[in-house]
Amino acid sequence: MMEGVRLATAEDLGALEEFATQAVEEQTENRGGAIWSRRETRSQPYRASLEAALNDPDQDLWVGLIDEAAVGYAVARAEILRTGEILGIVSDLWVEPAAREVGVGEALINEIIGWCKERGCIGIDSMALPGNRATKNFFETFGFKARLLTVHHPLNTE
């Protein structure tokens, strides 16, 4: 079994759109996920967002592979800060549950780290919902640390 990563192409969009849908659905049940899935996810349909990542020089879109079969994806972008410095942003990183813990996620994040270094980023931000220990642990393995907490006060207690 060989894990790997390659840049996505337009031919990958159908599979990646399904991956993005699954990624959001998976997070919805986590603490904070209900609001996140309505607000923090794409303001445009998944396919349009993925197409934008393919065509924007400040973004890239990768496919995670096992033996050439697509099993995950990642999206990162370079964001210019007020100071003119560049911050890398991981907006998407997801691997099919059956393909986790074999190195695909690691290959994707290592590709992103290299991509951000090439662009002179001062750091990389991503997101982990509260209570999603597996995601938090994954990022900590690569030197990520929490730098921001979002607090929320629900008004509708249905």
Secondary structure, 3 states (H helix, E strand, C coil): CCEEEEECCHHHHHHHHHHHHHHHHHHHCCCCHHHHHHHCCCCCCHHHHHHHHHHCCCEEEEEEEECCEEEEEEEEEEEECCCCCEEEEEEEEEECHHHCCCCHHHHHHHHHHHHHHHCCCCEEECCCCCCCHHHHHHHHHCCCCCCCCCCCCCCCCC
